[in-house]
Amino acid sequence: MEIQDPRIRSLLRQANKVADAGKKAAAEQLYRQLLAEAPDVAEAWYGLGRMLNEPAEQANAYTKSVSLKPDYAPAVRALAELRGEPVPAWAIEPEEPEEEPEPEPEPEVETAVPPDDQAYELACYRHSNRSTSLRCYNCGKPICSSCAIKTPVGYSCPDCIREKEDVFFNIKPLDYLVAPAIGLVLSLVIGYLVVRFMTGLGWLTIIGAIFGGGLAGRFVGQLTKGAIGRRRGRYLPHVMVVMLVLGTAVWLLPILIFNGFASLFAFIGPGIFLFVAGGALFSYMK
C-alpha cells in the first residue's frame, strides 16, 4: 500500500536518512513516532527492526512489516535471515555489476612562462618607456622594478598598496582645519619658549633641545589627536610638522632680519629642537 499522507512520507524519508547516517537511537525514535501516527506503514516497521538490538523485537517488527506488505522484499529477506531460513528467490537482492569509472581526461597544463619573443612586450603602467615582464599579483598591472613593492605573497603595485593603506585612514575633512589650527597655536607658544631659552650653541642648549624636542613633539601630537577623536590621515603628520616649523620660524625671523647672517649660530639650538620635535610629532600622528 502506497503512503498517501505527505507528512508520513516526509517522516519516513527523514527516519531513513538518519538511519543511513548511523544514528540508531535517533532513527528508532523517529520510526516509533511515525508508527504511533500510522501503524500500517510496512517500511517503517522494517526500518524500526533494523534499529533494534534484541532478536525477538526485530522478528516482531519484521513480521508486522511482512503482514502489512507481503511482497516487501527487504522485510522478507531480513526476517528469513534472522530466523536462519532460506531467503525466497524473488526476495534476494540482485547484485549490481561494478562499473569501472572511466578515466577523466587530463587537463592540458598551460605554462605560465611566456615565450622568449613575448617576455618583454609589456610596459610599466607608470613608466611607459620601461619594458617589463613583472605584474602586480593583485590587479595584474605590469610594473617595473622601481614600482614593484615586495610583499609576503608577491610584488604589488603602488596603487594596490595605497588602496590597502586607505583602510587605516578615517580622518574627516574638517579635521584638516581643526588639527593644524590647534597645532599652530601650540607651536607658537612652544616656539617662543625655544627662541627665548634655546638660542646659541652651549651644551645645555643642545641637551635641552634634544630632550625638550621629544617631549614637545609628543605633547603637541597628543593634544591635537585627542581634539580630532584620534582619527588618522595620510597627510596629517606632514601638515602638523609644517605647523611646528611655522610656529618656531615666526619668532626666529626677526632675529635674522635685525642681526643678519651673523645670527645663524643662534639657530643651531632651535634647529636641533625642530629636528627632534618634528620627528616625534610625525611619528605620533601617523
Phi and psi restraints in degrees (value plus and minus 20) as a CYANA .aco file:
   2 GLU   PHI     -95.0   -55.0
   2 GLU   PSI     127.3   167.3
   3 ILE   PHI    -101.4   -61.4
   3 ILE   PSI     104.0   144.0
   4 GLN   PHI    -114.5   -74.5
   4 GLN   PSI     -55.2   -15.2
   5 ASP   PHI     -93.0   -53.0
   5 ASP   PSI     100.9   140.9
   6 PRO   PHI     -81.2   -41.2
   6 PRO   PSI     -54.6   -14.6
   7 ARG   PHI     -86.6   -46.6
   7 ARG   PSI     -59.5   -19.5
   8 ILE   PHI     -86.2   -46.2
   8 ILE   PSI     -59.6   -19.6
   9 ARG   PHI     -82.6   -42.6
   9 ARG   PSI     -60.2   -20.2
  10 SER   PHI     -86.2   -46.2
  10 SER   PSI     -61.9   -21.9
  11 LEU   PHI     -82.4   -42.4
  11 LEU   PSI     -60.4   -20.4
  12 LEU   PHI     -85.5   -45.5
  12 LEU   PSI     -62.4   -22.4
  13 ARG   PHI     -82.6   -42.6
  13 ARG   PSI     -61.6   -21.6
  14 GLN   PHI     -84.7   -44.7
  14 GLN   PSI     -62.6   -22.6
  15 ALA   PHI     -84.0   -44.0
  15 ALA   PSI     -62.4   -22.4
  16 ASN   PHI     -83.4   -43.4
  16 ASN   PSI     -58.9   -18.9
  17 LYS   PHI     -86.0   -46.0
  17 LYS   PSI     -62.7   -22.7
  18 VAL   PHI     -84.9   -44.9
  18 VAL   PSI     -59.0   -19.0
  19 ALA   PHI     -84.3   -44.3
  19 ALA   PSI     -62.4   -22.4
  20 ASP   PHI     -84.9   -44.9
  20 ASP   PSI     -46.5    -6.5
  21 ALA   PHI     -98.9   -58.9
  21 ALA   PSI     -24.0    16.0
  22 GLY   PHI      67.7   107.7
  22 GLY   PSI     -10.0    30.0
  23 LYS   PHI    -112.9   -72.9
  23 LYS   PSI      63.9   103.9
  24 LYS   PHI     -87.2   -47.2
  24 LYS   PSI     -63.4   -23.4
  25 ALA   PHI     -83.9   -43.9
  25 ALA   PSI     -64.7   -24.7
  26 ALA   PHI     -86.5   -46.5
  26 ALA   PSI     -60.0   -20.0
  27 ALA   PHI     -86.4   -46.4
  27 ALA   PSI     -60.7   -20.7
  28 GLU   PHI     -80.4   -40.4
  28 GLU   PSI     -60.9   -20.9
  29 GLN   PHI     -83.7   -43.7
  29 GLN   PSI     -60.4   -20.4
  30 LEU   PHI     -86.7   -46.7
  30 LEU   PSI     -61.8   -21.8
  31 TYR   PHI     -82.2   -42.2
  31 TYR   PSI     -61.5   -21.5
  32 ARG   PHI     -86.9   -46.9
  32 ARG   PSI     -57.5   -17.5
  33 GLN   PHI     -83.2   -43.2
  33 GLN   PSI     -61.5   -21.5
  34 LEU   PHI     -85.1   -45.1
  34 LEU   PSI     -64.2   -24.2
  35 LEU   PHI     -89.8   -49.8
  35 LEU   PSI     -45.2    -5.2
  36 ALA   PHI     -87.3   -47.3
  36 ALA   PSI     -49.3    -9.3
  37 GLU   PHI    -112.4   -72.4
  37 GLU   PSI     -54.4   -14.4
  38 ALA   PHI    -158.2  -118.2
  38 ALA   PSI      65.4   105.4
  39 PRO   PHI     -94.3   -54.3
  39 PRO   PSI     -21.5    18.5
  40 ASP   PHI    -122.9   -82.9
  40 ASP   PSI       0.9    40.9
  41 VAL   PHI    -114.9   -74.9
  41 VAL   PSI      87.3   127.3
  42 ALA   PHI     -84.1   -44.1
  42 ALA   PSI     -57.4   -17.4
  43 GLU   PHI     -83.3   -43.3
  43 GLU   PSI     -54.7   -14.7
  44 ALA   PHI     -89.7   -49.7
  44 ALA   PSI     -59.5   -19.5
  45 TRP   PHI     -83.7   -43.7
  45 TRP   PSI     -60.2   -20.2
  46 TYR   PHI     -84.7   -44.7
  46 TYR   PSI     -64.0   -24.0
  47 GLY   PHI     -83.1   -43.1
  47 GLY   PSI     -59.4   -19.4
  48 LEU   PHI     -82.9   -42.9
  48 LEU   PSI     -62.1   -22.1
  49 GLY   PHI     -80.4   -40.4
  49 GLY   PSI     -54.4   -14.4
  50 ARG   PHI     -86.0   -46.0
  50 ARG   PSI     -48.1    -8.1
  51 MET   PHI    -108.7   -68.7
  51 MET   PSI     -35.1     4.9
  52 LEU   PHI    -101.5   -61.5
  52 LEU   PSI     135.4   175.4
  53 ASN   PHI    -124.7   -84.7
  53 ASN   PSI     -50.4   -10.4
  54 GLU   PHI     -98.5   -58.5
  54 GLU   PSI     108.3   148.3
  55 PRO   PHI     -78.8   -38.8
  55 PRO   PSI     -56.0   -16.0
  56 ALA   PHI     -86.3   -46.3
  56 ALA   PSI     -61.8   -21.8
  57 GLU   PHI     -87.7   -47.7
  57 GLU   PSI     -58.9   -18.9
  58 GLN   PHI     -81.6   -41.6
  58 GLN   PSI     -64.8   -24.8
  59 ALA   PHI     -82.9   -42.9
  59 ALA   PSI     -58.2   -18.2
  60 ASN   PHI     -84.3   -44.3
  60 ASN   PSI     -63.3   -23.3
  61 ALA   PHI     -86.4   -46.4
  61 ALA   PSI     -63.4   -23.4
  62 TYR   PHI     -85.6   -45.6
  62 TYR   PSI     -57.1   -17.1
  63 THR   PHI     -83.1   -43.1
  63 THR   PSI     -64.5   -24.5
  64 LYS   PHI     -83.3   -43.3
  64 LYS   PSI     -58.2   -18.2
  65 SER   PHI     -83.7   -43.7
  65 SER   PSI     -63.7   -23.7
  66 VAL   PHI     -88.5   -48.5
  66 VAL   PSI     -56.2   -16.2
  67 SER   PHI     -86.8   -46.8
  67 SER   PSI     -52.4   -12.4
  68 LEU   PHI     -98.8   -58.8
  68 LEU   PSI     -53.5   -13.5
  69 LYS   PHI    -163.4  -123.4
  69 LYS   PSI      66.2   106.2
  70 PRO   PHI     -81.0   -41.0
  70 PRO   PSI     -45.2    -5.2
  71 ASP   PHI    -115.2   -75.2
  71 ASP   PSI      -3.5    36.5
  72 TYR   PHI    -102.9   -62.9
  72 TYR   PSI      78.0   118.0
  73 ALA   PHI     -78.9   -38.9
  73 ALA   PSI     -63.6   -23.6
  74 PRO   PHI     -79.3   -39.3
  74 PRO   PSI     -59.2   -19.2
  75 ALA   PHI     -90.8   -50.8
  75 ALA   PSI     -61.2   -21.2
  76 VAL   PHI     -81.3   -41.3
  76 VAL   PSI     -63.7   -23.7
  77 ARG   PHI     -86.6   -46.6
  77 ARG   PSI     -64.2   -24.2
  78 ALA   PHI     -84.9   -44.9
  78 ALA   PSI     -59.6   -19.6
  79 LEU   PHI     -87.2   -47.2
  79 LEU   PSI     -60.8   -20.8
  80 ALA   PHI     -85.9   -45.9
  80 ALA   PSI     -62.0   -22.0
  81 GLU   PHI     -86.1   -46.1
  81 GLU   PSI     -57.2   -17.2
  82 LEU   PHI     -86.4   -46.4
  82 LEU   PSI     -59.2   -19.2
  83 ARG   PHI    -103.7   -63.7
  83 ARG   PSI     -27.1    12.9
  84 GLY   PHI      56.7    96.7
  84 GLY   PSI       2.9    42.9
  85 GLU   PHI    -117.8   -77.8
  85 GLU   PSI     138.4   178.4
  86 PRO   PHI     -87.1   -47.1
  86 PRO   PSI     120.5   160.5
  87 VAL   PHI    -100.9   -60.9
  87 VAL   PSI     111.8   151.8
  88 PRO   PHI     -76.9   -36.9
  88 PRO   PSI     126.4   166.4
  89 ALA   PHI     -79.4   -39.4
  89 ALA   PSI     -58.1   -18.1
  90 TRP   PHI     -90.5   -50.5
  90 TRP   PSI     -37.9     2.1
  91 ALA   PHI    -116.1   -76.1
  91 ALA   PSI     -26.0    14.0
  92 ILE   PHI     -90.5   -50.5
  92 ILE   PSI     112.2   152.2
  93 GLU   PHI     -95.0   -55.0
  93 GLU   PSI     100.6   140.6
  94 PRO   PHI     -86.6   -46.6
  94 PRO   PSI     120.9   160.9
  95 GLU   PHI    -102.3   -62.3
  95 GLU   PSI     107.4   147.4
  96 GLU   PHI    -107.9   -67.9
  96 GLU   PSI     109.3   149.3
  97 PRO   PHI     -84.7   -44.7
  97 PRO   PSI     116.7   156.7
  98 GLU   PHI     -94.5   -54.5
  98 GLU   PSI     107.3   147.3
  99 GLU   PHI    -114.9   -74.9
  99 GLU   PSI     106.8   146.8
 100 GLU   PHI     -94.7   -54.7
 100 GLU   PSI     105.4   145.4
 101 PRO   PHI     -85.1   -45.1
 101 PRO   PSI     118.3   158.3
 102 GLU   PHI     -91.7   -51.7
 102 GLU   PSI     115.3   155.3
 103 PRO   PHI     -83.7   -43.7
 103 PRO   PSI     113.9   153.9
 104 GLU   PHI     -93.8   -53.8
 104 GLU   PSI     119.4   159.4
 105 PRO   PHI     -84.5   -44.5
 105 PRO   PSI     116.4   156.4
 106 GLU   PHI     -93.1   -53.1
 106 GLU   PSI     109.3   149.3
 107 PRO   PHI     -88.1   -48.1
 107 PRO   PSI     127.0   167.0
 108 GLU   PHI     -93.6   -53.6
 108 GLU   PSI     109.7   149.7
 109 VAL   PHI    -110.1   -70.1
 109 VAL   PSI     100.7   140.7
 110 GLU   PHI    -114.6   -74.6
 110 GLU   PSI     107.9   147.9
 111 THR   PHI     -93.1   -53.1
 111 THR   PSI     121.8   161.8
 112 ALA   PHI    -106.6   -66.6
 112 ALA   PSI     -25.6    14.4
 113 VAL   PHI    -108.4   -68.4
 113 VAL   PSI      98.3   138.3
 114 PRO   PHI     -91.7   -51.7
 114 PRO   PSI     136.0   176.0
 115 PRO   PHI     -79.8   -39.8
 115 PRO   PSI     139.6   179.6
 116 ASP   PHI     -80.6   -40.6
 116 ASP   PSI     -53.6   -13.6
 117 ASP   PHI     -96.2   -56.2
 117 ASP   PSI     -31.2     8.8
 118 GLN   PHI    -133.8   -93.8
 118 GLN   PSI     -17.3    22.7
 119 ALA   PHI     -83.9   -43.9
 119 ALA   PSI     -52.9   -12.9
 120 TYR   PHI    -143.0  -103.0
 120 TYR   PSI      16.0    56.0
 121 GLU   PHI    -105.2   -65.2
 121 GLU   PSI     -35.6     4.4
 122 LEU   PHI    -101.9   -61.9
 122 LEU   PSI     131.9   171.9
 123 ALA   PHI    -144.1  -104.1
 123 ALA   PSI     122.4   162.4
 124 CYS   PHI     -76.9   -36.9
 124 CYS   PSI     115.3   155.3
 125 TYR   PHI     -91.6   -51.6
 125 TYR   PSI     -35.3     4.7
 126 ARG   PHI    -121.8   -81.8
 126 ARG   PSI     -44.2    -4.2
 127 HIS   PHI    -149.9  -109.9
 127 HIS   PSI      73.3   113.3
 128 SER   PHI     -85.6   -45.6
 128 SER   PSI     -36.2     3.8
 129 ASN   PHI    -112.5   -72.5
 129 ASN   PSI     -13.2    26.8
 130 ARG   PHI    -133.9   -93.9
 130 ARG   PSI      96.8   136.8
 131 SER   PHI     -97.8   -57.8
 131 SER   PSI     127.2   167.2
 132 THR   PHI    -175.9  -135.9
 132 THR   PSI     137.8   177.8
 133 SER   PHI    -138.8   -98.8
 133 SER   PSI     -11.4    28.6
 134 LEU   PHI    -117.0   -77.0
 134 LEU   PSI     118.6   158.6
 135 ARG   PHI    -144.9  -104.9
 135 ARG   PSI     133.6   173.6
 136 CYS   PHI     -88.4   -48.4
 136 CYS   PSI     110.8   150.8
 137 TYR   PHI     -88.8   -48.8
 137 TYR   PSI     -38.7     1.3
 138 ASN   PHI    -111.9   -71.9
 138 ASN   PSI     -71.5   -31.5
 139 CYS   PHI    -128.4   -88.4
 139 CYS   PSI     -33.3     6.7
 140 GLY   PHI      65.0   105.0
 140 GLY   PSI     -14.4    25.6
 141 LYS   PHI     -89.6   -49.6
 141 LYS   PSI     121.4   161.4
 142 PRO   PHI     -90.9   -50.9
 142 PRO   PSI     114.4   154.4
 143 ILE   PHI    -154.8  -114.8
 143 ILE   PSI     126.0   166.0
 144 CYS   PHI    -107.8   -67.8
 144 CYS   PSI     156.2   196.2
 145 SER   PHI     -86.6   -46.6
 145 SER   PSI     -46.6    -6.6
 146 SER   PHI     -93.3   -53.3
 146 SER   PSI     -53.1   -13.1
 147 CYS   PHI    -108.1   -68.1
 147 CYS   PSI     -39.9     0.1
 148 ALA   PHI     -89.0   -49.0
 148 ALA   PSI     109.9   149.9
 149 ILE   PHI    -134.2   -94.2
 149 ILE   PSI      99.9   139.9
 150 LYS   PHI     -96.2   -56.2
 150 LYS   PSI     110.8   150.8
 151 THR   PHI    -145.7  -105.7
 151 THR   PSI     149.1   189.1
 152 PRO   PHI     -80.6   -40.6
 152 PRO   PSI     -40.6    -0.6
 153 VAL   PHI    -132.3   -92.3
 153 VAL   PSI     -14.4    25.6
 154 GLY   PHI     124.3   164.3
 154 GLY   PSI    -190.8  -150.8
 155 TYR   PHI    -114.0   -74.0
 155 TYR   PSI     117.5   157.5
 156 SER   PHI    -142.8  -102.8
 156 SER   PSI     136.0   176.0
 157 CYS   PHI    -107.7   -67.7
 157 CYS   PSI     139.8   179.8
 158 PRO   PHI     -79.3   -39.3
 158 PRO   PSI     -53.6   -13.6
 159 ASP   PHI     -85.4   -45.4
 159 ASP   PSI     -62.9   -22.9
 160 CYS   PHI     -86.6   -46.6
 160 CYS   PSI     -59.3   -19.3
 161 ILE   PHI     -83.2   -43.2
 161 ILE   PSI     -60.1   -20.1
 162 ARG   PHI     -85.7   -45.7
 162 ARG   PSI     -61.0   -21.0
 163 GLU   PHI     -82.2   -42.2
 163 GLU   PSI     -58.8   -18.8
 164 LYS   PHI     -89.9   -49.9
 164 LYS   PSI     -54.9   -14.9
 165 GLU   PHI     -91.5   -51.5
 165 GLU   PSI     -48.7    -8.7
 166 ASP   PHI     -80.4   -40.4
 166 ASP   PSI     -42.5    -2.5
 167 VAL   PHI     -81.9   -41.9
 167 VAL   PSI     -50.7   -10.7
 168 PHE   PHI    -106.7   -66.7
 168 PHE   PSI     -28.3    11.7
 169 PHE   PHI    -122.7   -82.7
 169 PHE   PSI      96.5   136.5
 170 ASN   PHI    -143.2  -103.2
 170 ASN   PSI       2.5    42.5
 171 ILE   PHI     -88.0   -48.0
 171 ILE   PSI     130.1   170.1
 172 LYS   PHI    -120.5   -80.5
 172 LYS   PSI     134.8   174.8
 173 PRO   PHI     -76.3   -36.3
 173 PRO   PSI     -57.1   -17.1
 174 LEU   PHI     -85.7   -45.7
 174 LEU   PSI     -45.8    -5.8
 175 ASP   PHI     -84.1   -44.1
 175 ASP   PSI     -46.5    -6.5
 176 TYR   PHI     -94.2   -54.2
 176 TYR   PSI     -27.7    12.3
 177 LEU   PHI    -120.6   -80.6
 177 LEU   PSI     -61.3   -21.3
 178 VAL   PHI     -88.0   -48.0
 178 VAL   PSI     -69.1   -29.1
 179 ALA   PHI     -82.7   -42.7
 179 ALA   PSI     -69.0   -29.0
 180 PRO   PHI     -82.7   -42.7
 180 PRO   PSI     -54.5   -14.5
 181 ALA   PHI     -84.0   -44.0
 181 ALA   PSI     -66.8   -26.8
 182 ILE   PHI     -84.7   -44.7
 182 ILE   PSI     -62.7   -22.7
 183 GLY   PHI     -82.3   -42.3
 183 GLY   PSI     -58.9   -18.9
 184 LEU   PHI     -87.8   -47.8
 184 LEU   PSI     -61.7   -21.7
 185 VAL   PHI     -81.7   -41.7
 185 VAL   PSI     -67.5   -27.5
 186 LEU   PHI     -84.4   -44.4
 186 LEU   PSI     -58.2   -18.2
 187 SER   PHI     -88.2   -48.2
 187 SER   PSI     -53.6   -13.6
 188 LEU   PHI     -85.0   -45.0
 188 LEU   PSI     -62.4   -22.4
 189 VAL   PHI     -86.2   -46.2
 189 VAL   PSI     -67.4   -27.4
 190 ILE   PHI     -86.1   -46.1
 190 ILE   PSI     -59.6   -19.6
 191 GLY   PHI     -82.2   -42.2
 191 GLY   PSI     -57.8   -17.8
 192 TYR   PHI     -82.6   -42.6
 192 TYR   PSI     -64.2   -24.2
 193 LEU   PHI     -85.1   -45.1
 193 LEU   PSI     -56.9   -16.9
 194 VAL   PHI     -84.7   -44.7
 194 VAL   PSI     -68.6   -28.6
 195 VAL   PHI     -86.1   -46.1
 195 VAL   PSI     -51.7   -11.7
 196 ARG   PHI     -93.2   -53.2
 196 ARG   PSI     -56.8   -16.8
 197 PHE   PHI    -141.3  -101.3
 197 PHE   PSI     -28.3    11.7
 198 MET   PHI    -141.6  -101.6
 198 MET   PSI      -1.9    38.1
 199 THR   PHI    -101.1   -61.1
 199 THR   PSI     126.7   166.7
 200 GLY   PHI      96.2   136.2
 200 GLY   PSI    -189.0  -149.0
 201 LEU   PHI    -152.9  -112.9
 201 LEU   PSI       4.8    44.8
 202 GLY   PHI     -96.9   -56.9
 202 GLY   PSI     142.5   182.5
 203 TRP   PHI     -83.7   -43.7
 203 TRP   PSI     -59.8   -19.8
 204 LEU   PHI     -84.3   -44.3
 204 LEU   PSI     -55.5   -15.5
 205 THR   PHI     -84.0   -44.0
 205 THR   PSI     -65.2   -25.2
 206 ILE   PHI     -85.7   -45.7
 206 ILE   PSI     -65.5   -25.5
 207 ILE   PHI     -84.0   -44.0
 207 ILE   PSI     -61.8   -21.8
 208 GLY   PHI     -84.1   -44.1
 208 GLY   PSI     -57.3   -17.3
 209 ALA   PHI     -87.2   -47.2
 209 ALA   PSI     -57.2   -17.2
 210 ILE   PHI     -89.3   -49.3
 210 ILE   PSI     -74.0   -34.0
 211 PHE   PHI     -91.8   -51.8
 211 PHE   PSI     -60.4   -20.4
 212 GLY   PHI     -87.1   -47.1
 212 GLY   PSI     -53.6   -13.6
 213 GLY   PHI     -84.1   -44.1
 213 GLY   PSI     -64.4   -24.4
 214 GLY   PHI     -82.7   -42.7
 214 GLY   PSI     -63.6   -23.6
 215 LEU   PHI     -87.2   -47.2
 215 LEU   PSI     -61.6   -21.6
 216 ALA   PHI     -86.3   -46.3
 216 ALA   PSI     -63.4   -23.4
 217 GLY   PHI     -80.9   -40.9
 217 GLY   PSI     -62.7   -22.7
 218 ARG   PHI     -89.0   -49.0
 218 ARG   PSI     -56.4   -16.4
 219 PHE   PHI     -83.1   -43.1
 219 PHE   PSI     -67.1   -27.1
 220 VAL   PHI     -83.3   -43.3
 220 VAL   PSI     -60.8   -20.8
 221 GLY   PHI     -84.3   -44.3
 221 GLY   PSI     -61.7   -21.7
 222 GLN   PHI     -84.4   -44.4
 222 GLN   PSI     -67.2   -27.2
 223 LEU   PHI     -85.7   -45.7
 223 LEU   PSI     -61.9   -21.9
 224 THR   PHI     -87.0   -47.0
 224 THR   PSI     -65.4   -25.4
 225 LYS   PHI     -86.6   -46.6
 225 LYS   PSI     -56.0   -16.0
 226 GLY   PHI     -86.0   -46.0
 226 GLY   PSI     -53.8   -13.8
 227 ALA   PHI     -89.7   -49.7
 227 ALA   PSI     -46.2    -6.2
 228 ILE   PHI    -125.1   -85.1
 228 ILE   PSI      -1.1    38.9
 229 GLY   PHI      54.4    94.4
 229 GLY   PSI       5.0    45.0
 230 ARG   PHI      39.1    79.1
 230 ARG   PSI       7.4    47.4
 231 ARG   PHI     -98.8   -58.8
 231 ARG   PSI     136.1   176.1
 232 ARG   PHI    -135.1   -95.1
 232 ARG   PSI     124.5   164.5
 233 GLY   PHI    -153.8  -113.8
 233 GLY   PSI     128.8   168.8
 234 ARG   PHI     -82.9   -42.9
 234 ARG   PSI     -61.3   -21.3
 235 TYR   PHI    -123.8   -83.8
 235 TYR   PSI     -19.5    20.5
 236 LEU   PHI     -82.5   -42.5
 236 LEU   PSI     -62.1   -22.1
 237 PRO   PHI     -78.5   -38.5
 237 PRO   PSI     -59.4   -19.4
 238 HIS   PHI     -85.8   -45.8
 238 HIS   PSI     -62.7   -22.7
 239 VAL   PHI     -83.6   -43.6
 239 VAL   PSI     -60.8   -20.8
 240 MET   PHI     -87.4   -47.4
 240 MET   PSI     -56.5   -16.5
 241 VAL   PHI     -86.3   -46.3
 241 VAL   PSI     -58.4   -18.4
 242 VAL   PHI     -81.9   -41.9
 242 VAL   PSI     -61.2   -21.2
 243 MET   PHI     -83.2   -43.2
 243 MET   PSI     -58.4   -18.4
 244 LEU   PHI     -84.5   -44.5
 244 LEU   PSI     -62.6   -22.6
 245 VAL   PHI     -85.8   -45.8
 245 VAL   PSI     -62.1   -22.1
 246 LEU   PHI     -83.5   -43.5
 246 LEU   PSI     -62.1   -22.1
 247 GLY   PHI     -82.8   -42.8
 247 GLY   PSI     -47.5    -7.5
 248 THR   PHI    -110.5   -70.5
 248 THR   PSI     -57.2   -17.2
 249 ALA   PHI     -85.2   -45.2
 249 ALA   PSI     -48.2    -8.2
 250 VAL   PHI     -78.6   -38.6
 250 VAL   PSI     -57.7   -17.7
 251 TRP   PHI    -106.3   -66.3
 251 TRP   PSI     -40.3    -0.3
 252 LEU   PHI    -103.1   -63.1
 252 LEU   PSI     -45.8    -5.8
 253 LEU   PHI     -80.4   -40.4
 253 LEU   PSI     -64.0   -24.0
 254 PRO   PHI     -81.1   -41.1
 254 PRO   PSI     -55.4   -15.4
 255 ILE   PHI     -83.2   -43.2
 255 ILE   PSI     -61.7   -21.7
 256 LEU   PHI     -87.7   -47.7
 256 LEU   PSI     -56.7   -16.7
 257 ILE   PHI     -89.1   -49.1
 257 ILE   PSI     -65.3   -25.3
 258 PHE   PHI    -105.5   -65.5
 258 PHE   PSI     -49.0    -9.0
 259 ASN   PHI    -125.7   -85.7
 259 ASN   PSI     -30.5     9.5
 260 GLY   PHI      52.0    92.0
 260 GLY   PSI    -181.4  -141.4
 261 PHE   PHI     -92.9   -52.9
 261 PHE   PSI     -29.8    10.2
 262 ALA   PHI     -86.8   -46.8
 262 ALA   PSI     -37.3     2.7
 263 SER   PHI    -113.1   -73.1
 263 SER   PSI      -9.6    30.4
 264 LEU   PHI     -84.1   -44.1
 264 LEU   PSI     -50.4   -10.4
 265 PHE   PHI     -83.9   -43.9
 265 PHE   PSI     -45.0    -5.0
 266 ALA   PHI     -90.6   -50.6
 266 ALA   PSI     -36.2     3.8
 267 PHE   PHI    -105.9   -65.9
 267 PHE   PSI     -26.3    13.7
 268 ILE   PHI     -84.7   -44.7
 268 ILE   PSI     -65.2   -25.2
 269 GLY   PHI     -81.7   -41.7
 269 GLY   PSI     -73.2   -33.2
 270 PRO   PHI     -79.7   -39.7
 270 PRO   PSI     -54.1   -14.1
 271 GLY   PHI     -84.6   -44.6
 271 GLY   PSI     -64.0   -24.0
 272 ILE   PHI     -83.1   -43.1
 272 ILE   PSI     -61.2   -21.2
 273 PHE   PHI     -79.6   -39.6
 273 PHE   PSI     -67.8   -27.8
 274 LEU   PHI     -83.9   -43.9
 274 LEU   PSI     -57.2   -17.2
 275 PHE   PHI     -83.2   -43.2
 275 PHE   PSI     -66.5   -26.5
 276 VAL   PHI     -92.6   -52.6
 276 VAL   PSI     -66.6   -26.6
 277 ALA   PHI     -85.9   -45.9
 277 ALA   PSI     -59.3   -19.3
 278 GLY   PHI     -83.3   -43.3
 278 GLY   PSI     -60.7   -20.7
 279 GLY   PHI     -84.3   -44.3
 279 GLY   PSI     -63.0   -23.0
 280 ALA   PHI     -85.7   -45.7
 280 ALA   PSI     -60.5   -20.5
 281 LEU   PHI     -87.3   -47.3
 281 LEU   PSI     -63.2   -23.2
 282 PHE   PHI     -82.1   -42.1
 282 PHE   PSI     -64.3   -24.3
 283 SER   PHI     -84.5   -44.5
 283 SER   PSI     -58.9   -18.9
 284 TYR   PHI     -92.6   -52.6
 284 TYR   PSI     -51.3   -11.3
 285 MET   PHI    -104.6   -64.6
 285 MET   PSI     -26.9    13.1
